[in-house]
């Protein structure tokens, strides 16, 4: 297939840090929204964006914990948001829109991974609902404030290799598998960026998806030690494997996607290790992006379905 999924020689790589990719970039006067911006790679993302001059809004399900984690970082405000609750998404968006401010950068970094089966809203599978539908509704509700020239960054994962969209059983009514559920949600994160970019680029808004890398953060709270060993994150002694990134390195690709001039004129692509990723050539948890995750027809189909489920579509 013809695809823009090819490395562009960014000059950065897997070991690059978020501070390094932002070196020399002035974000003074820019406003960023970073979901999950108070923990793990989201916290590092918030920190480096503020150091570059941006004002960062961090919506958080646990506001008190977020405020404590962000203590000492200037240029941050915290608000309440539960991505698994569409009423919470709506009220956060309404509060932000009422402020009259524009959004220059949106980074959807919040998420859950491989959690036990749980349901939110009208019985939706929690990983799909939180990781995808919550962000879908949030960006659509915030669309009036997203400024021309803005970038929207959807944090996916190499876990998208685990599953395509399960069109016949989206909510796992016929049996739950936590890794397939995670994989479906992460595939949805990529497809969201693909179709949002197609819809928004006429306004100069571009969207990107990415794999941040393997990082040992609270995202893995539902995994035991043996699972982390089986995934290749820990060795048999329980020590991190060599490819595991620090939070500073893990935040780099999303910061790069949000700010790099090397991506000017591009959009709808999946990135990893601070570059555009290549198309994956085989099944399995390997580098690159699976073709089903960047298929425009699938992206449009998921957008339509997501709009039906959430009742929100800024482009209708």
Secondary structure, DSSP 8 states (H G I E B T S, - for coil): ---S-S----S--TT--HHHHHTT---TT-EEEEETTTSHHHHHHHHHHHHTT-EEEEEESSHHHHHHHTTT-SSEEEEE--TT-HHHHHHHHHHHHHTT--EEEEEE-----S--S-EETTTEEHHIIIIIIHHHHHHHHHGGGEEEEEEEEEE--GGGGG----TT-TT-TT---HHHHHHHHHHHHHHHHHHHHHHHGGGT-EEEEEE---B-SGGGTT--HHHHHHTTSB-TTS-B-TT-B-HHHHTHHHHHHHH-GGGTT--SEEEETTEE--B--SSSS-SSB-GGGG-HHHHHHHHHHHHHHHS--TT-
